[in-house]
Amino acid sequence: MASGKMPVAGEVAPDFDLTDSTQTPRRLSDLVSRDCLVLLFYRGAW
Amino acid sequence: MADYRDHYAEIRPAGADVLAVSVDPPIKSEALRRELRLPFPILCDTEWRVAKDWGIYNPNERGGIAKPAVFVIDRDRTVQYSKIDDVATRVPASEIVRILRGAGRREAQLKVYIPRVSDFFRAIRNMIRS
């Protein structure tokens, strides 16, 4: 997949489906149930 | 992550929720979530799908990871704030709380730093001392 451009203020971020750490499928658009959502991308220990 | 855990009690009343994403497999993410007692979920971007789509994929480190970054998005997934960290620095959770509360959001958009009165007095104090 070609790499996208990082969304900046005012742009709509791409939606996505991923499983969480308990193997539960999650969709970003379903998780933004409150006014705002803070997304933390971290390096991970891999 | 622990910083955001510690500020979770301020983030929630500011109308926001928190979500963490990494390329770690679920078993590793769950271990971290338990170890740090994180009150928010960790999503597992094991195939770098989201990191690539969001333009924060770094192929040069440890076989491919997501660059550390913080985004604040609203209900329509419109980005209110985004910050990528190419160095090891992190956006402190306290700054995100400030942004969520609105005052900081306007500041960030205007990219204007408005000193607080306390900063002014501190500067004077430092001048007198030196």
N, CA and C atoms of all chains as a GROMACS GRO file, in nm:
protein
  528
    1MET      N    1   0.084  -0.120   0.000
    1MET     CA    2   0.000   0.000   0.000
    1MET      C    3   0.088   0.125   0.000
    2ALA      N    4   0.052   0.222  -0.082
    2ALA     CA    5   0.128   0.347  -0.084
    2ALA      C    6   0.105   0.421   0.047
    3SER      N    7   0.210   0.484   0.095
    3SER     CA    8   0.198   0.556   0.221
    3SER      C    9   0.118   0.684   0.203
    4GLY      N   10   0.030   0.709   0.296
    4GLY     CA   11  -0.049   0.831   0.292
    4GLY      C   12   0.028   0.947   0.352
    5LYS      N   13  -0.035   1.061   0.349
    5LYS     CA   14   0.026   1.181   0.407
    5LYS      C   15  -0.033   1.199   0.546
    6MET      N   16   0.048   1.245   0.637
    6MET     CA   17  -0.001   1.262   0.774
    6MET      C   18  -0.112   1.368   0.777
    7PRO      N   19  -0.231   1.332   0.830
    7PRO     CA   20  -0.338   1.431   0.837
    7PRO      C   21  -0.305   1.542   0.936
    8VAL      N   22  -0.324   1.664   0.894
    8VAL     CA   23  -0.298   1.778   0.983
    8VAL      C   24  -0.429   1.847   1.017
    9ALA      N   25  -0.422   1.946   1.104
    9ALA     CA   26  -0.542   2.015   1.154
    9ALA      C   27  -0.632   2.059   1.038
   10GLY      N   28  -0.759   2.026   1.050
   10GLY     CA   29  -0.857   2.063   0.949
   10GLY      C   30  -0.885   1.953   0.849
   11GLU      N   31  -0.797   1.854   0.841
   11GLU     CA   32  -0.817   1.743   0.747
   11GLU      C   33  -0.888   1.627   0.817
   12VAL      N   34  -0.957   1.545   0.737
   12VAL     CA   35  -1.025   1.429   0.794
   12VAL      C   36  -0.929   1.310   0.794
   13ALA      N   37  -0.911   1.252   0.910
   13ALA     CA   38  -0.819   1.138   0.924
   13ALA      C   39  -0.886   1.012   0.868
   14PRO      N   40  -0.806   0.923   0.805
   14PRO     CA   41  -0.863   0.800   0.750
   14PRO      C   42  -0.920   0.710   0.861
   15ASP      N   43  -1.032   0.648   0.832
   15ASP     CA   44  -1.091   0.553   0.927
   15ASP      C   45  -1.010   0.423   0.922
   16PHE      N   46  -1.022   0.340   1.024
   16PHE     CA   47  -0.954   0.210   1.018
   16PHE      C   48  -1.019   0.108   1.110
   17ASP      N   49  -0.993  -0.018   1.080
   17ASP     CA   50  -1.034  -0.131   1.164
   17ASP      C   51  -0.908  -0.198   1.214
   18LEU      N   52  -0.901  -0.221   1.343
   18LEU     CA   53  -0.789  -0.295   1.401
   18LEU      C   54  -0.841  -0.374   1.520
   19THR      N   55  -0.768  -0.478   1.559
   19THR     CA   56  -0.807  -0.546   1.682
   19THR      C   57  -0.732  -0.482   1.798
   20ASP      N   58  -0.796  -0.481   1.912
   20ASP     CA   59  -0.728  -0.426   2.029
   20ASP      C   60  -0.649  -0.536   2.100
   21SER      N   61  -0.587  -0.503   2.212
   21SER     CA   62  -0.498  -0.597   2.279
   21SER      C   63  -0.572  -0.718   2.336
   22THR      N   64  -0.706  -0.708   2.344
   22THR     CA   65  -0.784  -0.823   2.391
   22THR      C   66  -0.846  -0.898   2.273
   23GLN      N   67  -0.796  -0.872   2.152
   23GLN     CA   68  -0.839  -0.937   2.027
   23GLN      C   69  -0.979  -0.895   1.984
   24THR      N   70  -1.029  -0.785   2.039
   24THR     CA   71  -1.161  -0.737   2.000
   24THR      C   72  -1.149  -0.643   1.880
   25PRO      N   73  -1.228  -0.669   1.772
   25PRO     CA   74  -1.221  -0.578   1.657
   25PRO      C   75  -1.275  -0.440   1.693
   26ARG      N   76  -1.204  -0.338   1.651
   26ARG     CA   77  -1.245  -0.200   1.680
   26ARG      C   78  -1.238  -0.118   1.553
   27ARG      N   79  -1.334  -0.029   1.540
   27ARG     CA   80  -1.332   0.063   1.425
   27ARG      C   81  -1.318   0.204   1.482
   28LEU      N   82  -1.227   0.280   1.422
   28LEU     CA   83  -1.200   0.414   1.473
   28LEU      C   84  -1.327   0.498   1.482
   29SER      N   85  -1.407   0.498   1.374
   29SER     CA   86  -1.526   0.584   1.373
   29SER      C   87  -1.626   0.548   1.483
   30ASP      N   88  -1.624   0.421   1.529
   30ASP     CA   89  -1.711   0.382   1.640
   30ASP      C   90  -1.654   0.426   1.774
   31LEU      N   91  -1.526   0.450   1.777
   31LEU     CA   92  -1.460   0.486   1.904
   31LEU      C   93  -1.466   0.636   1.934
   32VAL      N   94  -1.496   0.715   1.831
   32VAL     CA   95  -1.508   0.861   1.854
   32VAL      C   96  -1.651   0.891   1.897
   33SER      N   97  -1.684   0.849   2.016
   33SER     CA   98  -1.820   0.869   2.064
   33SER      C   99  -1.832   0.998   2.146
   34ARG      N  100  -1.720   1.046   2.195
   34ARG     CA  101  -1.723   1.170   2.272
   34ARG      C  102  -1.685   1.286   2.179
   35ASP      N  103  -1.666   1.405   2.233
   35ASP     CA  104  -1.637   1.521   2.149
   35ASP      C  105  -1.506   1.503   2.073
   36CYS      N  106  -1.408   1.451   2.144
   36CYS     CA  107  -1.276   1.434   2.084
   36CYS      C  108  -1.216   1.301   2.123
   37LEU      N  109  -1.120   1.258   2.042
   37LEU     CA  110  -1.046   1.138   2.074
   37LEU      C  111  -0.898   1.169   2.061
   38VAL      N  112  -0.823   1.133   2.163
   38VAL     CA  113  -0.678   1.153   2.161
   38VAL      C  114  -0.615   1.020   2.117
   39LEU      N  115  -0.546   1.022   2.005
   39LEU     CA  116  -0.480   0.902   1.955
   39LEU      C  117  -0.332   0.910   1.982
   40LEU      N  118  -0.281   0.811   2.052
   40LEU     CA  119  -0.138   0.807   2.082
   40LEU      C  120  -0.073   0.696   2.002
   41PHE      N  121   0.010   0.732   1.909
   41PHE     CA  122   0.089   0.631   1.839
   41PHE      C  123   0.222   0.621   1.912
   42TYR      N  124   0.254   0.503   1.960
   42TYR     CA  125   0.382   0.488   2.030
   42TYR      C  126   0.466   0.381   1.963
   43ARG      N  127   0.595   0.385   1.991
   43ARG     CA  128   0.690   0.300   1.920
   43ARG      C  129   0.665   0.151   1.941
   44GLY      N  130   0.626   0.115   2.058
   44GLY     CA  131   0.607  -0.027   2.087
   44GLY      C  132   0.737  -0.093   2.124
   45ALA      N  133   0.727  -0.211   2.179
   45ALA     CA  134   0.844  -0.279   2.234
   45ALA      C  135   0.898  -0.386   2.141
   46TRP      N  136   0.836  -0.396   2.024
   46TRP     CA  137   0.869  -0.503   1.931
   46TRP      C  138   1.014  -0.500   1.889
   47MET      N  139   0.283   0.714   2.787
   47MET     CA  140   0.156   0.642   2.810
   47MET      C  141   0.111   0.656   2.955
   48ALA      N  142   0.208   0.642   3.045
   48ALA     CA  143   0.176   0.659   3.187
   48ALA      C  144   0.134   0.803   3.215
   49ASP      N  145   0.195   0.895   3.141
   49ASP     CA  146   0.160   1.037   3.154
   49ASP      C  147   0.012   1.058   3.118
   50TYR      N  148  -0.032   0.992   3.011
   50TYR     CA  149  -0.172   1.006   2.968
   50TYR      C  150  -0.266   0.932   3.064
   51ARG      N  151  -0.217   0.823   3.122
   51ARG     CA  152  -0.295   0.753   3.225
   51ARG      C  153  -0.318   0.848   3.343
   52ASP      N  154  -0.209   0.916   3.384
   52ASP     CA  155  -0.217   1.004   3.499
   52ASP      C  156  -0.306   1.126   3.474
   53HIS      N  157  -0.320   1.163   3.348
   53HIS     CA  158  -0.404   1.279   3.314
   53HIS      C  159  -0.542   1.238   3.264
   54TYR      N  160  -0.570   1.108   3.268
   54TYR     CA  161  -0.698   1.057   3.216
   54TYR      C  162  -0.817   1.122   3.287
   55ALA      N  163  -0.802   1.144   3.415
   55ALA     CA  164  -0.909   1.204   3.496
   55ALA      C  165  -0.936   1.349   3.455
   56GLU      N  166  -0.841   1.410   3.384
   56GLU     CA  167  -0.863   1.546   3.334
   56GLU      C  168  -0.910   1.544   3.189
   57ILE      N  169  -0.865   1.442   3.117
   57ILE     CA  170  -0.899   1.431   2.975
   57ILE      C  171  -1.048   1.398   2.957
   58ARG      N  172  -1.099   1.307   3.040
   58ARG     CA  173  -1.240   1.265   3.028
   58ARG      C  174  -1.337   1.382   3.049
   59PRO      N  175  -1.324   1.458   3.158
   59PRO     CA  176  -1.416   1.570   3.176
   59PRO      C  177  -1.403   1.677   3.067
   60ALA      N  178  -1.288   1.680   2.998
   60ALA     CA  179  -1.270   1.777   2.889
   60ALA      C  180  -1.341   1.727   2.762
   61GLY      N  181  -1.413   1.616   2.773
   61GLY     CA  182  -1.495   1.568   2.661
   61GLY      C  183  -1.423   1.475   2.567
   62ALA      N  184  -1.315   1.418   2.611
   62ALA     CA  185  -1.236   1.334   2.520
   62ALA      C  186  -1.211   1.195   2.576
   63ASP      N  187  -1.171   1.108   2.488
   63ASP     CA  188  -1.130   0.974   2.524
   63ASP      C  189  -0.990   0.951   2.468
   64VAL      N  190  -0.926   0.845   2.512
   64VAL     CA  191  -0.789   0.818   2.469
   64VAL      C  192  -0.781   0.680   2.405
   65LEU      N  193  -0.696   0.669   2.306
   65LEU     CA  194  -0.674   0.544   2.236
   65LEU      C  195  -0.526   0.536   2.202
   66ALA      N  196  -0.465   0.422   2.228
   66ALA     CA  197  -0.324   0.406   2.193
   66ALA      C  198  -0.312   0.308   2.078
   67VAL      N  199  -0.213   0.329   1.992
   67VAL     CA  200  -0.190   0.241   1.877
   67VAL      C  201  -0.041   0.211   1.867
   68SER      N  202  -0.009   0.084   1.847
   68SER     CA  203   0.130   0.050   1.818
   68SER      C  204   0.132  -0.069   1.723
   69VAL      N  205   0.252  -0.106   1.677
   69VAL     CA  206   0.264  -0.219   1.585
   69VAL      C  207   0.288  -0.350   1.661
   70ASP      N  208   0.285  -0.342   1.792
   70ASP     CA  209   0.305  -0.462   1.874
   70ASP      C  210   0.189  -0.560   1.858
   71PRO      N  211   0.217  -0.690   1.869
   71PRO     CA  212   0.108  -0.788   1.867
   71PRO      C  213   0.023  -0.777   1.995
   72PRO      N  214  -0.103  -0.825   1.989
   72PRO     CA  215  -0.194  -0.811   2.103
   72PRO      C  216  -0.136  -0.858   2.237
   73ILE      N  217  -0.065  -0.970   2.236
   73ILE     CA  218  -0.016  -1.025   2.363
   73ILE      C  219   0.080  -0.929   2.433
   74LYS      N  220   0.160  -0.861   2.352
   74LYS     CA  221   0.257  -0.765   2.406
   74LYS      C  222   0.186  -0.637   2.452
   75SER      N  223   0.090  -0.594   2.373
   75SER     CA  224   0.015  -0.473   2.406
   75SER      C  225  -0.067  -0.493   2.533
   76GLU      N  226  -0.124  -0.612   2.546
   76GLU     CA  227  -0.206  -0.640   2.664
   76GLU      C  228  -0.119  -0.646   2.789
   77ALA      N  229   0.000  -0.701   2.774
   77ALA     CA  230   0.094  -0.706   2.887
   77ALA      C  231   0.129  -0.565   2.932
   78LEU      N  232   0.153  -0.478   2.836
   78LEU     CA  233   0.187  -0.338   2.867
   78LEU      C  234   0.068  -0.266   2.931
   79ARG      N  235  -0.050  -0.292   2.877
   79ARG     CA  236  -0.172  -0.227   2.927
   79ARG      C  237  -0.196  -0.263   3.074
   80ARG      N  238  -0.170  -0.392   3.105
   80ARG     CA  239  -0.188  -0.438   3.243
   80ARG      C  240  -0.078  -0.384   3.334
   81GLU      N  241   0.045  -0.388   3.282
   81GLU     CA  242   0.159  -0.343   3.361
   81GLU      C  243   0.143  -0.196   3.399
   82LEU      N  244   0.101  -0.114   3.303
   82LEU     CA  245   0.087   0.030   3.327
   82LEU      C  246  -0.052   0.066   3.379
   83ARG      N  247  -0.140  -0.035   3.388
   83ARG     CA  248  -0.279  -0.013   3.431
   83ARG      C  249  -0.345   0.098   3.349
   84LEU      N  250  -0.338   0.084   3.218
   84LEU     CA  251  -0.393   0.186   3.130
   84LEU      C  252  -0.545   0.176   3.126
   85PRO      N  253  -0.615   0.287   3.144
   85PRO     CA  254  -0.761   0.284   3.143
   85PRO      C  255  -0.820   0.296   3.003
   86PHE      N  256  -0.734   0.296   2.901
   86PHE     CA  257  -0.782   0.308   2.763
   86PHE      C  258  -0.728   0.191   2.679
   87PRO      N  259  -0.794   0.162   2.565
   87PRO     CA  260  -0.752   0.046   2.485
   87PRO      C  261  -0.624   0.071   2.405
   88ILE      N  262  -0.557  -0.037   2.371
   88ILE     CA  263  -0.443  -0.030   2.280
   88ILE      C  264  -0.481  -0.108   2.154
   89LEU      N  265  -0.470  -0.044   2.039
   89LEU     CA  266  -0.497  -0.112   1.914
   89LEU      C  267  -0.367  -0.161   1.852
   90CYS      N  268  -0.378  -0.273   1.780
   90CYS     CA  269  -0.258  -0.341   1.731
   90CYS      C  270  -0.249  -0.332   1.579
   91ASP      N  271  -0.160  -0.246   1.536
   91ASP     CA  272  -0.141  -0.221   1.393
   91ASP      C  273  -0.025  -0.308   1.343
   92THR      N  274  -0.042  -0.439   1.357
   92THR     CA  275   0.069  -0.532   1.333
   92THR      C  276   0.116  -0.536   1.188
   93GLU      N  277   0.030  -0.495   1.095
   93GLU     CA  278   0.072  -0.496   0.953
   93GLU      C  279   0.105  -0.356   0.903
   94TRP      N  280   0.120  -0.261   0.995
   94TRP     CA  281   0.155  -0.121   0.964
   94TRP      C  282   0.055  -0.054   0.871
   95ARG      N  283  -0.067  -0.108   0.865
   95ARG     CA  284  -0.169  -0.056   0.774
   95ARG      C  285  -0.202   0.090   0.807
   96VAL      N  286  -0.229   0.113   0.936
   96VAL     CA  287  -0.269   0.247   0.979
   96VAL      C  288  -0.150   0.342   0.978
   97ALA      N  289  -0.035   0.293   1.023
   97ALA     CA  290   0.085   0.378   1.024
   97ALA      C  291   0.114   0.429   0.883
   98LYS      N  292   0.098   0.343   0.783
   98LYS     CA  293   0.123   0.383   0.645
   98LYS      C  294   0.015   0.479   0.596
   99ASP      N  295  -0.110   0.443   0.626
   99ASP     CA  296  -0.223   0.524   0.581
   99ASP      C  297  -0.220   0.664   0.642
  100TRP      N  298  -0.170   0.671   0.764
  100TRP     CA  299  -0.166   0.800   0.836
  100TRP      C  300  -0.033   0.873   0.816
  101GLY      N  301   0.053   0.818   0.733
  101GLY     CA  302   0.178   0.886   0.700
  101GLY      C  303   0.279   0.894   0.812
  102ILE      N  304   0.277   0.797   0.903
  102ILE     CA  305   0.372   0.801   1.014
  102ILE      C  306   0.453   0.671   1.024
  103TYR      N  307   0.458   0.601   0.912
  103TYR     CA  308   0.534   0.475   0.911
  103TYR      C  309   0.683   0.504   0.900
  104ASN      N  310   0.760   0.440   0.983
  104ASN     CA  311   0.907   0.453   0.979
  104ASN      C  312   0.967   0.316   0.951
  105PRO      N  313   1.006   0.290   0.824
  105PRO     CA  314   1.055   0.157   0.787
  105PRO      C  315   1.199   0.132   0.833
  106ASN      N  316   1.266   0.238   0.880
  106ASN     CA  317   1.410   0.226   0.909
  106ASN      C  318   1.442   0.177   1.049
  107GLU      N  319   1.342   0.156   1.130
  107GLU     CA  320   1.371   0.117   1.267
  107GLU      C  321   1.302  -0.013   1.305
  108ARG      N  322   1.379  -0.104   1.357
  108ARG     CA  323   1.328  -0.232   1.408
  108ARG      C  324   1.228  -0.299   1.313
  109GLY      N  325   1.259  -0.304   1.185
  109GLY     CA  326   1.173  -0.374   1.090
  109GLY      C  327   1.043  -0.302   1.059
  110GLY      N  328   1.033  -0.176   1.099
  110GLY     CA  329   0.914  -0.098   1.068
  110GLY      C  330   0.830  -0.071   1.190
  111ILE      N  331   0.818   0.057   1.226
  111ILE     CA  332   0.735   0.096   1.340
  111ILE      C  333   0.659   0.224   1.304
  112ALA      N  334   0.567   0.261   1.391
  112ALA     CA  335   0.498   0.389   1.374
  112ALA      C  336   0.580   0.493   1.448
  113LYS      N  337   0.599   0.609   1.385
  113LYS     CA  338   0.666   0.718   1.455
  113LYS      C  339   0.576   0.762   1.570
  114PRO      N  340   0.635   0.796   1.683
  114PRO     CA  341   0.550   0.843   1.792
  114PRO      C  342   0.478   0.971   1.750
  115ALA      N  343   0.348   0.971   1.767
  115ALA     CA  344   0.269   1.087   1.726
  115ALA      C  345   0.144   1.098   1.811
  116VAL      N  346   0.093   1.217   1.822
  116VAL     CA  347  -0.031   1.241   1.894
  116VAL      C  348  -0.129   1.314   1.803
  117PHE      N  349  -0.251   1.264   1.796
  117PHE     CA  350  -0.356   1.330   1.719
  117PHE      C  351  -0.475   1.354   1.810
  118VAL      N  352  -0.541   1.467   1.791
  118VAL     CA  353  -0.671   1.489   1.854
  118VAL      C  354  -0.770   1.504   1.739
  119ILE      N  355  -0.868   1.413   1.734
  119ILE     CA  356  -0.969   1.421   1.627
  119ILE      C  357  -1.107   1.437   1.690
  120ASP      N  358  -1.198   1.498   1.614
  120ASP     CA  359  -1.334   1.514   1.666
  120ASP      C  360  -1.425   1.403   1.611
  121ARG      N  361  -1.554   1.414   1.635
  121ARG     CA  362  -1.649   1.310   1.594
  121ARG      C  363  -1.647   1.278   1.446
  122ASP      N  364  -1.620   1.380   1.364
  122ASP     CA  365  -1.616   1.360   1.218
  122ASP      C  366  -1.478   1.315   1.172
  123ARG      N  367  -1.392   1.283   1.266
  123ARG     CA  368  -1.253   1.245   1.240
  123ARG      C  369  -1.172   1.360   1.180
  124THR      N  370  -1.222   1.483   1.200
  124THR     CA  371  -1.144   1.598   1.156
  124THR      C  372  -1.034   1.622   1.259
  125VAL      N  373  -0.913   1.637   1.209
  125VAL     CA  374  -0.798   1.655   1.298
  125VAL      C  375  -0.802   1.794   1.359
  126GLN      N  376  -0.797   1.799   1.492
  126GLN     CA  377  -0.791   1.927   1.563
  126GLN      C  378  -0.647   1.962   1.596
  127TYR      N  379  -0.567   1.858   1.608
  127TYR     CA  380  -0.429   1.877   1.649
  127TYR      C  381  -0.350   1.754   1.606
  128SER      N  382  -0.230   1.776   1.556
  128SER     CA  383  -0.144   1.661   1.527
  128SER      C  384   0.000   1.700   1.550
  129LYS      N  385   0.074   1.609   1.606
  129LYS     CA  386   0.214   1.637   1.636
  129LYS      C  387   0.291   1.506   1.622
  130ILE      N  388   0.393   1.511   1.538
  130ILE     CA  389   0.476   1.393   1.520
  130ILE      C  390   0.608   1.418   1.592
  131ASP      N  391   0.659   1.314   1.654
  131ASP     CA  392   0.785   1.329   1.728
  131ASP      C  393   0.893   1.249   1.660
  132ASP      N  394   0.980   1.319   1.589
  132ASP     CA  395   1.091   1.249   1.525
  132ASP      C  396   1.202   1.221   1.624
  133VAL      N  397   1.211   1.303   1.725
  133VAL     CA  398   1.305   1.276   1.833
  133VAL      C  399   1.232   1.208   1.947
  134ALA      N  400   1.298   1.185   2.054
  134ALA     CA  401   1.238   1.106   2.162
  134ALA      C  402   1.141   1.186   2.250
  135THR      N  403   1.119   1.312   2.216
  135THR     CA  404   1.029   1.392   2.300
  135THR      C  405   0.884   1.352   2.276
  136ARG      N  406   0.805   1.379   2.372
  136ARG     CA  407   0.664   1.343   2.370
  136ARG      C  408   0.582   1.468   2.398
  137VAL      N  409   0.466   1.476   2.337
  137VAL     CA  410   0.376   1.584   2.374
  137VAL      C  411   0.321   1.551   2.512
  138PRO      N  412   0.345   1.637   2.611
  138PRO     CA  413   0.295   1.603   2.744
  138PRO      C  414   0.142   1.604   2.748
  139ALA      N  415   0.087   1.512   2.825
  139ALA     CA  416  -0.058   1.501   2.836
  139ALA      C  417  -0.121   1.631   2.883
  140SER      N  418  -0.045   1.706   2.967
  140SER     CA  419  -0.099   1.832   3.018
  140SER      C  420  -0.125   1.931   2.904
  141GLU      N  421  -0.041   1.925   2.800
  141GLU     CA  422  -0.062   2.013   2.685
  141GLU      C  423  -0.189   1.973   2.609
  142ILE      N  424  -0.211   1.842   2.599
  142ILE     CA  425  -0.332   1.793   2.532
  142ILE      C  426  -0.457   1.834   2.610
  143VAL      N  427  -0.448   1.827   2.741
  143VAL     CA  428  -0.561   1.869   2.826
  143VAL      C  429  -0.592   2.016   2.800
  144ARG      N  430  -0.488   2.096   2.788
  144ARG     CA  431  -0.503   2.239   2.763
  144ARG      C  432  -0.571   2.262   2.626
  145ILE      N  433  -0.530   2.184   2.529
  145ILE     CA  434  -0.587   2.195   2.395
  145ILE      C  435  -0.734   2.155   2.397
  146LEU      N  436  -0.762   2.047   2.468
  146LEU     CA  437  -0.900   1.999   2.476
  146LEU      C  438  -0.990   2.101   2.544
  147ARG      N  439  -0.935   2.173   2.636
  147ARG     CA  440  -1.016   2.272   2.709
  147ARG      C  441  -1.041   2.397   2.626
  148GLY      N  442  -0.980   2.404   2.507
  148GLY     CA  443  -1.015   2.512   2.416
  148GLY      C  444  -0.914   2.624   2.408
  149ALA      N  445  -0.864   2.669   2.519
  149ALA     CA  446  -0.770   2.781   2.518
  149ALA      C  447  -0.648   2.744   2.436
  150GLY      N  448  -0.598   2.627   2.462
  150GLY     CA  449  -0.479   2.581   2.393
  150GLY      C  450  -0.504   2.555   2.246
  151ARG      N  451  -0.627   2.515   2.214
  151ARG     CA  452  -0.659   2.484   2.075
  151ARG      C  453  -0.643   2.610   1.988
  152ARG      N  454  -0.694   2.721   2.038
  152ARG     CA  455  -0.682   2.847   1.963
  152ARG      C  456  -0.536   2.887   1.951
  153GLU      N  457  -0.463   2.870   2.059
  153GLU     CA  458  -0.320   2.904   2.058
  153GLU      C  459  -0.245   2.822   1.954
  154ALA      N  460  -0.274   2.694   1.951
  154ALA     CA  461  -0.204   2.603   1.861
  154ALA      C  462  -0.235   2.640   1.716
  155GLN      N  463  -0.360   2.677   1.688
  155GLN     CA  464  -0.397   2.711   1.552
  155GLN      C  465  -0.331   2.840   1.506
  156LEU      N  466  -0.325   2.934   1.599
  156LEU     CA  467  -0.267   3.064   1.564
  156LEU      C  468  -0.114   3.061   1.570
  157LYS      N  469  -0.063   2.956   1.634
  157LYS     CA  470   0.080   2.944   1.657
  157LYS      C  471   0.137   3.068   1.725
  158VAL      N  472   0.060   3.121   1.817
  158VAL     CA  473   0.103   3.239   1.892
  158VAL      C  474   0.118   3.197   2.037
  159TYR      N  475   0.229   3.235   2.096
  159TYR     CA  476   0.248   3.204   2.236
  159TYR      C  477   0.211   3.326   2.319
  160ILE      N  478   0.110   3.310   2.402
  160ILE     CA  479   0.069   3.421   2.488
  160ILE      C  480   0.120   3.392   2.628
  161PRO      N  481   0.219   3.470   2.673
  161PRO     CA  482   0.273   3.442   2.806
  161PRO      C  483   0.170   3.469   2.915
  162ARG      N  484   0.175   3.388   3.015
  162ARG     CA  485   0.087   3.410   3.129
  162ARG      C  486   0.151   3.513   3.222
  163VAL      N  487   0.072   3.571   3.306
  163VAL     CA  488   0.121   3.672   3.401
  163VAL      C  489   0.230   3.611   3.489
  164SER      N  490   0.211   3.485   3.528
  164SER     CA  491   0.310   3.419   3.614
  164SER      C  492   0.445   3.405   3.544
  165ASP      N  493   0.441   3.384   3.411
  165ASP     CA  494   0.566   3.374   3.334
  165ASP      C  495   0.639   3.508   3.335
  166PHE      N  496   0.562   3.615   3.327
  166PHE     CA  497   0.615   3.751   3.327
  166PHE      C  498   0.689   3.779   3.457
  167PHE      N  499   0.626   3.745   3.568
  167PHE     CA  500   0.689   3.769   3.699
  167PHE      C  501   0.811   3.679   3.718
  168ARG      N  502   0.802   3.559   3.666
  168ARG     CA  503   0.915   3.466   3.678
  168ARG      C  504   1.035   3.522   3.603
  169ALA      N  505   1.010   3.579   3.486
  169ALA     CA  506   1.117   3.636   3.405
  169ALA      C  507   1.184   3.752   3.478
  170ILE      N  508   1.103   3.834   3.542
  170ILE     CA  509   1.158   3.948   3.616
  170ILE      C  510   1.243   3.899   3.733
  171ARG      N  511   1.189   3.798   3.803
  171ARG     CA  512   1.261   3.740   3.918
  171ARG      C  513   1.398   3.687   3.872
  172ASN      N  514   1.397   3.618   3.759
  172ASN     CA  515   1.522   3.560   3.708
  172ASN      C  516   1.621   3.670   3.670
  173MET      N  517   1.570   3.782   3.620
  173MET     CA  518   1.656   3.894   3.582
  173MET      C  519   1.723   3.953   3.706
  174ILE      N  520   1.642   3.965   3.812
  174ILE     CA  521   1.695   4.024   3.937
  174ILE      C  522   1.802   3.933   3.996
  175ARG      N  523   1.777   3.802   3.989
  175ARG     CA  524   1.871   3.706   4.046
  175ARG      C  525   2.005   3.705   3.972
  176SER      N  526   2.001   3.722   3.842
  176SER     CA  527   2.123   3.704   3.764
  176SER      C  528   2.211   3.830   3.760
   0.00000   0.00000   0.00000
